[in-house]
Amino acid sequence: MFRAPSSVFGLVLGAVLAVVLLGDAALRAGVGEMLLLAPWVLLAFWGVYALLFAPHVRIDARGIRIHNPLRITEIAWARVSDIDMRWQLEVTTDEPRVVKAFGGPVAGRPGRPPLRRDEDRGRREPPAIRDLQVIQDAWESARPGAASDGVVRRFWDIPSAISLAVLIAWVIIALFISGGVR
């Protein structure tokens, strides 16, 4: 699985802030008032989760799975015509359509990402370039044996969408209870 290293840090930081804010509200104002404030804090935490942590790229023997905010695309290796990186990983299908991975390897500014030594080549390179090479190698090795009837599936991230709908409903209920909407 390929995910931005900062995503885990962002999720943990967001969770700690949410717990501290909700705990402080419960201690100072009581549980009832905390429940009126909670949807706003949890909505912000949901944003951190959906925009930073959930997006990732996963590869296996069948193909590549690109999980973007609220959308997931599964592409069989036989349907991939190119894999490249501009600002982020881009997979071109035979449709032709380009699927951009918002949570996979990201090409940072030159010299900005921490450098790892590539033992095979005897030089240092950014982690995103190494990750791109791993993905391209998996594609190249799977292409000869890939089933030609592979599909490109696009679907919604149902758990994230449902949790967003529940939070929005909670926000509306909290607004009515607190008198924010008349």
C-alpha positions in Angstrom: 0.0 0.0 0.0 1.3 3.4 -0.9 0.1 6.3 1.2 1.6 9.7 2.0 3.7 9.4 5.2 2.1 12.6 6.6 -1.3 11.1 6.4 -0.8 9.0 9.5 0.6 11.9 11.4 -2.4 14.1 10.3 -4.9 11.5 11.4 -3.3 11.0 14.8 -3.1 14.7 15.3 -6.7 15.2 14.3 -7.9 12.4 16.6 -5.9 13.9 19.6 -7.3 17.4 18.9 -10.9 16.0 18.6 -10.6 14.1 21.9 -9.1 17.1 23.7 -11.8 19.5 22.4 -14.7 17.2 23.1 -13.3 16.2 26.5 -12.9 19.9 27.4 -16.4 20.7 26.2 -17.8 17.8 28.3 -16.0 18.9 31.4 -16.7 22.6 31.1 -20.2 22.7 29.7 -21.6 19.2 30.3 -22.3 16.2 28.1 -25.5 17.8 26.5 -23.6 20.8 25.3 -20.7 18.7 24.1 -23.1 16.6 22.0 -24.2 19.9 20.3 -20.6 20.8 19.6 -19.5 17.3 18.6 -20.7 17.2 15.1 -18.7 20.2 14.1 -15.5 18.8 15.6 -16.2 15.3 14.1 -17.0 16.9 10.7 -13.5 18.5 10.7 -12.0 15.2 11.8 -13.9 13.5 9.0 -12.3 16.0 6.6 -8.9 15.1 7.8 -9.6 11.4 7.4 -11.2 11.7 4.0 -8.7 14.1 2.5 -5.5 13.0 4.1 -5.7 9.4 5.4 -8.2 7.5 3.3 -6.6 8.2 -0.1 -4.0 5.5 -1.0 -2.8 3.2 -3.8 -2.8 -0.5 -3.5 -1.3 -3.0 -6.0 -1.7 -6.8 -6.2 -1.5 -9.5 -8.9 -4.8 -8.5 -10.5 -4.3 -4.8 -10.8 -4.1 -1.4 -9.1 -6.7 0.1 -6.8 -6.7 3.9 -6.5 -8.6 5.2 -3.4 -9.3 8.9 -3.8 -11.6 11.0 -1.5 -15.0 9.4 -1.8 -14.1 7.5 -5.0 -12.4 4.2 -5.6 -11.1 3.0 -9.0 -9.9 -0.6 -9.6 -8.0 -1.2 -12.8 -7.0 -4.6 -14.1 -3.4 -4.7 -15.2 -4.5 -5.6 -18.8 -6.4 -2.3 -19.0 -3.4 -0.1 -18.0 -1.7 1.5 -20.9 0.7 3.8 -18.9 1.8 4.6 -15.4 3.5 7.9 -14.9 4.0 10.7 -12.3 3.4 14.3 -12.9 2.4 15.9 -9.6 0.9 12.6 -8.4 0.7 9.1 -9.7 -1.3 8.9 -13.0 -2.6 5.7 -14.5 -3.8 5.8 -18.1 -6.2 3.1 -19.2 -7.0 1.8 -22.6 -10.3 3.8 -22.7 -8.2 6.2 -22.8 -8.8 7.8 -19.5 -6.3 9.2 -16.9 -6.9 8.3 -13.2 -5.0 10.5 -10.8 -4.1 9.1 -7.4 -4.4 11.8 -4.8 -3.1 9.5 -2.0 -0.2 7.6 -3.6 3.3 8.6 -4.3 3.7 12.3 -4.8 6.5 14.1 -6.7 7.7 16.7 -4.3 9.8 19.7 -5.1 13.3 18.6 -6.2 15.5 17.8 -3.1 12.6 18.2 -0.8 11.6 14.7 0.1 13.8 12.7 2.4 16.2 10.7 0.3 16.7 6.9 0.6 19.7 5.1 -0.8 18.8 2.8 -3.7 21.3 -0.1 -3.2 20.7 -1.5 -6.8 21.6 1.7 -8.5 24.2 3.0 -6.0 22.6 6.4 -5.8 20.0 8.3 -3.7 16.6 9.0 -5.0 13.3 10.4 -3.6 10.9 7.8 -2.1 8.2 8.7 -4.6 10.4 7.8 -7.6 11.2 4.5 -5.9 7.5 3.8 -5.3 6.7 4.7 -8.9 9.3 2.2 -10.0 7.8 -0.6 -7.7 4.4 0.1 -9.2 5.7 0.1 -12.8 7.6 -3.1 -12.1 4.5 -4.8 -10.8 2.6 -3.7 -13.9 5.4 -4.9 -16.2 5.6 -8.3 -14.6 1.8 -8.9 -14.4 1.1 -7.8 -18.0 2.1 -11.0 -19.8 -0.2 -13.2 -17.6 -3.0 -10.7 -17.1 -6.4 -11.8 -18.2 -7.5 -9.8 -21.2 -11.1 -9.5 -19.9 -10.0 -7.3 -17.0 -12.3 -4.4 -16.0 -12.1 -0.9 -14.8 -14.5 -0.4 -11.9 -15.3 3.0 -10.4 -17.4 3.2 -7.3 -18.2 5.4 -4.3 -16.5 4.9 -0.9 -19.8 4.0 0.8 -18.6 4.0 4.4 -17.1 7.5 4.0 -20.2 8.8 2.2 -22.5 7.3 4.9 -20.5 8.7 7.7 -20.5 12.1 6.0 -24.3 12.0 5.7 -24.7 11.0 9.3 -22.5 13.9 10.4 -24.4 16.4 8.3 -27.7 15.1 9.7 -26.2 15.5 13.2 -25.1 19.1 12.4 -28.6 19.9 11.3 -30.2 18.4 14.4 -27.7 20.3 16.6 -28.5 23.5 14.8 -32.3 23.0 15.5 -31.8 22.1 19.1 -29.4 25.0 19.8 -31.7 27.5 18.1 -29.2 28.2 15.3 -32.0 27.6 12.7 -35.4 28.9 13.3 
